[in-house]
Amino acid sequence: MLRTLLTLAGPLVIASYLQNAYRAQDEWFVAGLGGADQGALGAVAMLMFPVYASFFAAAAGAGPLVARAHGRGQPGEARAWVGASLAAAAGLSLLWALAGAAAPVLAGLGGVPASLMPLATPYLRWTLLTGAGMVVAPTLDAIFVALGDGRRPMLLQGLYVGLYALLGGAGAAWWGLPGLAVASNLAQAVAVAAGLALLRRRVGLGLCDLRQGWRTLAVLRLGAPMALADMAHGLAFPLLIRTSVGPLGDAAVGGLGLGAGVIELLGYPVYAALRAAVGSGVGQASGAGDRSAVRAWIRLATRTGLGVGAVGAALFLGAGRPLAEAFAASPEIAAVATSYALVLGLAQPLEALQVIWGGALAGTGATRTLLAIDLIGGAVRVSVAWYLAGPAGLGMVGVWWGFNAATIALVAMKGAALRGRGWVDAARRVGG
């Protein structure tokens, strides 16, 4: 089983790094534009966390449903779920393109400071208007992983990152932040088109497979709770800007964005890849009705999570400061991002564990449980950060300890959910 995990997770780790590399690319391109642009990028990045999470309403449903059909040896059933998942993703992309027209309203609701609105609003608008590829990409990756193929997501993400590396600098020089958004989304659209062509060859997908009706609704019904759970987690970031970070100044907003966009590359992409691999393994074992294999996957997830989290902690503590100084547009932003690395580095073993345990729960279809857990975790993050940053007078260090408090709460709740009885049987009935 460890060999299966490593075989699937190996390419996914590379794909996950490539998937998250655009954040570092954003910060690199924008650092040359100035501190105000980096602050606006950070504010929009925080606002986009819950937006990105909504894309997973299709991806989170696709993974377990396609994996179970594939695990049962039913290629026709798997193809039908693939078509339904892509149709759901296409619908979400249309909704968010329409939402681009309301960028000023979204930026205001997201707590973007008034001083950054002139730069942040057009960047957000063009990110949403041209972002169909970024909406569909997570579902495409989830489908390939559910089919046991971690190599193609890696290749597609490599294509995207390579194209963005070529286009991003020109886009920023041409039109500042909006040009950066258009360049990124153009590169993503090309990668998604290539992925759809590969998927068509893999499963024989046709246009008729996209018209699934009730299956499309079933994908969204299964995936929506997990997407809402991720949105609950993501909403904490714009709430943090409004309640805790924004009042501390534009450099604090920029430092938060730099920490989430660059420092997190030292650990999170590995955790996310292992979450996807564990979710696929648990989903296939659950679809085959093998309860002992499900339990074995969970034990393996626990050991692996603690191990990679310890490595992540060492990287945060050792490499956080050099990375912050290399990517920051000002010394003030670098100082905030450095404190991010030093405080959050202490909790990386627990952070890895809660991320990977989330994959195990998702693989069984326990998405409503994840929703409840992440709602509570988000509330802990925002409330503790507000108190420590404001009334307790700790500033941004207090915000980071709010993050760590939420991580501890998430580990406790997900561990309790995995120890509960009956969830394996309940998961087998989902989509079945």
C-alpha positions in Angstrom: 0.0 0.0 0.0 2.9 2.4 0.7 4.2 1.7 -2.8 0.8 2.5 -4.2 0.7 5.7 -2.3 4.2 6.8 -3.4 3.6 5.8 -7.0 0.4 7.9 -7.2 1.7 10.7 -4.9 5.1 11.1 -6.5 3.8 12.7 -9.7 1.1 14.5 -7.7 3.7 16.2 -5.5 5.3 17.6 -8.6 1.9 18.5 -10.1 0.9 20.2 -6.8 4.1 22.3 -6.7 3.4 23.3 -10.3 -0.2 24.0 -9.5 0.8 26.3 -6.6 3.8 27.8 -8.4 1.7 30.5 -10.0 1.4 32.2 -6.7 5.2 32.5 -6.4 5.3 33.6 -10.1 2.6 36.3 -9.3 4.7 37.6 -6.4 7.9 37.6 -8.5 6.4 39.5 -11.4 4.6 42.0 -9.1 7.6 42.7 -6.9 9.0 44.8 -9.7 5.8 46.9 -9.8 6.1 48.2 -6.3 4.8 47.7 -2.7 1.3 49.0 -3.5 0.8 46.4 -6.3 2.1 43.6 -4.0 -0.4 44.7 -1.4 -3.2 44.7 -3.9 -2.1 41.3 -5.2 -2.1 40.0 -1.6 -5.6 41.4 -0.9 -7.1 39.8 -4.0 -5.3 36.6 -3.3 -7.0 36.4 0.1 -10.3 37.2 -1.5 -9.8 34.5 -4.1 -9.3 31.7 -1.6 -13.1 31.1 -1.1 -13.6 31.7 -4.9 -11.1 29.0 -5.7 -12.7 26.7 -3.2 -16.0 27.0 -5.0 -14.4 25.4 -8.1 -14.1 22.2 -6.1 -17.9 21.7 -5.9 -17.3 19.8 -9.2 -13.9 18.4 -8.4 -14.7 17.1 -5.0 -17.8 15.2 -6.4 -15.9 13.9 -9.4 -13.1 12.3 -7.4 -15.0 9.8 -5.2 -17.7 9.0 -7.9 -15.2 8.4 -10.7 -12.9 6.5 -8.4 -15.7 4.1 -7.2 -16.9 3.4 -10.7 -13.3 2.8 -11.8 -12.6 0.6 -8.7 -15.7 -1.5 -9.5 -14.4 -2.1 -13.1 -17.2 -0.2 -14.8 -15.7 2.0 -17.5 -19.0 3.1 -18.9 -20.2 4.3 -15.5 -16.9 6.0 -14.9 -17.2 7.8 -18.3 -20.7 9.0 -17.4 -19.5 10.5 -14.1 -16.5 12.1 -16.0 -19.0 13.8 -18.4 -21.3 14.9 -15.6 -18.3 16.4 -13.6 -17.0 18.4 -16.6 -20.5 19.8 -17.2 -20.8 20.9 -13.6 -17.4 22.6 -13.9 -18.4 24.4 -17.1 -21.5 25.7 -15.3 -19.4 27.1 -12.5 -17.0 28.8 -14.9 -19.9 30.7 -16.5 -21.2 31.8 -13.1 -17.8 33.2 -12.1 -17.3 34.9 -15.4 -20.6 36.8 -14.9 -19.5 37.6 -11.3 -16.5 39.5 -12.8 -18.8 42.4 -13.7 -19.4 42.9 -9.9 -15.7 43.0 -9.0 -15.9 46.3 -7.1 -18.7 44.9 -4.9 -16.8 41.6 -4.3 -13.6 43.6 -3.5 -15.5 45.7 -0.9 -17.1 42.6 0.6 -13.7 41.0 0.8 -12.3 43.7 3.0 -9.8 45.1 0.4 -8.5 48.3 2.0 -9.6 51.5 0.3 -6.0 52.5 -0.4 -5.6 49.3 -2.6 -9.0 49.3 -4.3 -7.9 51.2 -7.5 -5.3 48.5 -8.2 -7.2 45.5 -6.8 -10.5 45.9 -8.5 -9.4 45.7 -12.2 -7.1 42.8 -11.3 -10.0 40.9 -9.7 -12.3 41.7 -12.6 -10.0 40.3 -15.3 -9.1 37.3 -13.2 -12.8 36.3 -13.1 -13.8 37.3 -16.7 -11.1 35.3 -18.3 -10.8 32.4 -15.8 -12.8 29.5 -17.4 -9.7 27.4 -17.5 -8.8 27.9 -13.8 -12.4 26.8 -12.9 -12.3 23.6 -15.0 -8.6 22.6 -14.2 -9.2 21.2 -10.6 -12.0 18.9 -11.9 -9.8 17.7 -14.7 -7.0 16.9 -12.3 -9.4 15.1 -9.9 -10.7 12.9 -12.7 -7.2 11.8 -13.8 -6.3 11.1 -10.1 -9.5 9.1 -9.6 -8.5 7.0 -12.6 -5.2 6.3 -10.9 -3.2 8.6 -13.2 -1.1 11.2 -11.4 1.2 11.7 -14.3 -1.1 13.7 -16.6 -2.0 16.4 -14.0 1.8 16.9 -13.5 2.4 17.3 -17.2 -0.6 19.7 -17.6 0.5 21.8 -14.7 4.0 21.9 -16.1 2.6 23.2 -19.4 0.6 25.9 -17.5 3.6 27.1 -15.4 5.9 27.1 -18.4 3.5 29.2 -20.5 2.8 31.6 -17.6 6.6 32.0 -17.1 6.8 33.1 -20.8 3.7 35.3 -20.7 3.6 36.8 -17.2 6.4 39.3 -17.4 5.1 40.6 -20.7 1.5 40.9 -19.3 2.7 42.8 -16.2 4.8 45.2 -18.3 1.9 45.7 -20.7 -1.0 46.2 -18.3 0.2 45.8 -14.7 -2.0 43.5 -12.6 -4.8 43.0 -15.1 -2.2 42.0 -17.7 -0.9 39.5 -15.3 -4.4 38.0 -14.8 -5.0 37.7 -18.5 -1.5 36.0 -19.1 -2.2 33.5 -16.3 -5.6 32.6 -17.5 -4.5 32.3 -21.1 -1.8 29.8 -20.1 -4.3 27.9 -18.0 -6.8 27.7 -20.9 -4.2 26.1 -23.2 -3.3 23.5 -20.6 -7.0 22.7 -20.0 -7.6 22.2 -23.7 -4.7 19.8 -23.9 -6.0 17.9 -20.8 -9.5 17.5 -22.3 -7.9 16.1 -25.5 -5.9 13.6 -23.3 -9.0 12.7 -21.3 -11.0 12.1 -24.5 -8.4 9.6 -25.6 -8.3 7.9 -22.2 -12.1 7.3 -21.6 -13.6 7.9 -25.1 -15.5 11.0 -23.9 -18.0 12.5 -26.4 -20.3 15.5 -26.3 -23.2 13.3 -25.4 -21.5 12.3 -22.2 -21.7 15.9 -21.0 -25.5 15.8 -21.0 -26.0 13.7 -17.8 -28.8 15.6 -16.1 -29.3 14.0 -12.7 -25.7 12.8 -12.6 -24.4 16.4 -12.9 -26.7 17.3 -9.9 -25.4 14.3 -8.0 -21.8 15.5 -8.6 -22.6 18.9 -7.2 -24.7 17.4 -4.3 -21.7 15.3 -3.2 -19.1 18.0 -3.9 -20.9 21.0 -2.6 -20.4 20.3 1.1 -16.6 19.8 0.6 -16.5 23.0 -1.5 -18.4 24.8 1.2 -16.0 23.4 3.8 -13.1 24.8 1.7 -14.9 28.1 1.2 -15.4 28.3 5.0 -11.7 27.8 5.4 -11.0 30.3 2.6 -13.5 32.9 3.9 -11.3 33.3 6.9 -8.7 35.1 4.9 -10.8 38.1 3.6 -12.4 38.2 7.1 -8.9 38.3 8.6 -8.1 41.3 6.3 -11.2 43.1 7.4 -10.9 42.4 11.1 -7.2 41.9 11.9 -4.8 42.4 9.1 -6.1 45.4 7.2 -6.0 47.7 10.2 -2.3 46.9 10.6 -1.5 48.5 7.2 -0.9 47.7 3.6 2.5 46.0 4.4 0.7 43.5 6.6 -1.7 42.7 3.8 1.2 42.2 1.4 3.1 40.1 3.9 0.1 37.8 4.4 -0.2 37.4 0.6 3.5 36.7 0.3 3.4 34.1 3.1 0.4 32.3 1.6 1.8 32.5 -1.9 5.5 31.7 -1.5 6.3 30.4 2.1 3.5 27.9 1.8 5.3 26.2 -1.1 7.7 24.8 1.5 5.0 22.4 2.7 1.4 22.6 1.5 1.9 21.3 -2.1 3.2 18.0 -0.6 0.3 17.8 1.9 -2.2 18.5 -0.9 -0.7 15.8 -3.2 -0.9 13.2 -0.4 -4.5 14.3 0.4 -5.4 13.6 -3.2 -3.6 10.3 -3.3 -5.1 9.1 0.0 -8.5 10.2 -1.1 -8.2 8.2 -4.3 -7.0 5.1 -2.4 -9.7 5.3 0.2 -12.3 6.0 -2.5 -11.4 2.9 -4.5 -11.2 0.7 -1.4 -14.6 2.0 -0.3 -16.1 1.4 -3.7 -14.8 -2.1 -3.6 -16.3 -2.6 -0.2 -12.9 -3.4 1.5 -13.2 -2.0 5.0 -9.8 -3.3 6.1 -8.1 -1.5 3.2 -9.9 1.7 4.2 -8.5 1.5 7.7 -5.1 0.6 6.4 -5.1 3.7 4.2 -6.0 5.9 7.2 -3.2 4.5 9.3 -0.8 5.1 6.4 -2.1 8.6 6.0 -1.4 9.3 9.7 2.2 8.1 9.6 2.9 9.9 6.4 1.3 13.1 7.5 3.4 13.4 10.6 6.6 12.6 8.7 6.2 15.1 5.9 5.0 17.7 8.4 8.2 17.4 10.3 10.1 18.1 7.1 7.9 21.0 6.3 8.6 22.5 9.8 12.3 22.4 9.2 11.9 24.1 5.8 9.7 26.8 7.2 12.1 27.6 10.0 15.2 27.4 7.8 14.2 28.8 4.4 11.4 31.2 5.3 13.4 34.3 5.9 15.5 34.0 2.6 12.4 33.4 0.6 10.6 36.4 2.1 13.5 38.7 1.5 13.9 37.5 -2.1 10.2 38.1 -3.1 9.2 41.1 -1.0 8.9 44.5 -2.6 9.8 46.3 0.7 11.6 45.4 4.0 8.3 45.8 5.8 6.6 43.2 3.7 9.6 40.9 4.1 9.4 41.2 8.0 5.7 40.2 8.0 6.3 37.2 5.7 9.3 36.1 7.8 7.2 36.1 11.0 4.6 34.0 9.1 7.3 31.3 8.4 8.7 31.2 11.9 5.4 30.9 13.8 3.5 28.7 11.3 6.5 26.5 10.9 6.0 25.2 14.5 2.7 23.7 13.6 3.5 22.1 10.3 3.3 18.4 11.5 -0.3 19.0 12.7 -1.1 21.0 9.5 0.0 18.2 7.3 -2.0 15.7 9.4 -5.2 17.7 9.2 -4.9 18.2 5.4 -4.2 14.5 4.7 -6.9 13.3 7.0 -9.3 15.6 5.1 -8.5 13.5 2.0 -9.4 10.3 3.8 -12.7 11.7 4.9 -13.4 13.0 1.4 -12.6 9.7 -0.2 -15.4 8.0 1.8 -17.9 10.8 0.8 -18.0 12.2 4.3 -18.1 15.8 2.9 -20.9 17.0 5.2 -18.7 16.2 8.2 -15.8 18.1 6.6 -18.1 21.1 6.1 -19.0 21.2 9.8 -15.4 20.8 10.8 -14.0 23.5 8.6 -16.8 25.9 9.6 -15.7 25.6 13.2 -12.0 25.7 12.2 -12.6 29.0 10.3 -14.4 30.5 13.2 -11.5 29.6 15.5 -8.9 31.1 13.1 -10.7 34.4 12.7 -11.7 34.9 16.4 -8.4 33.9 17.9 -6.4 36.0 15.4 -8.6 39.0 16.0 -8.2 38.8 19.8 -4.4 38.2 19.7 -3.7 40.8 17.0 -5.9 43.5 18.5 -6.9 43.4 22.2 -3.9 41.3 23.2 -1.6 43.7 21.2 0.5 41.0 19.4 -0.1 42.4 15.9 0.7 40.0 13.0 2.3 37.5 15.3 -1.1 37.1 16.9 -2.7 36.5 13.5 -0.2 33.6 12.9 -1.0 32.1 16.3 -4.7 32.2 15.4 -3.8 30.1 12.4 -2.0 27.6 14.7 -5.0 27.5 17.1 -7.2 26.6 14.1 -4.9 23.8 13.0 -5.0 22.2 16.5 -8.8 22.3 16.5 -9.0 20.8 13.0 -6.7 17.9 13.9 -8.8 17.1 17.0 -12.1 17.2 15.0 -10.9 15.2 12.0 -9.2 12.6 14.2 -12.5 12.2 16.1 -14.4 11.8 12.9 -12.0 9.1 11.6 -12.3 7.2 14.9 -16.1 7.2 14.6 -18.0 4.1 13.7 -20.3 3.6 10.7 -18.8 6.2 8.3 -17.4 3.6 6.0 -20.7 2.0 5.4 -22.4 5.4 4.9 -19.8 6.4 2.4 -20.4 3.2 0.3 -24.0 4.3 -0.2 -23.0 7.6 -1.8 -23.3 7.6 -5.5 -23.8 3.9 -5.4 
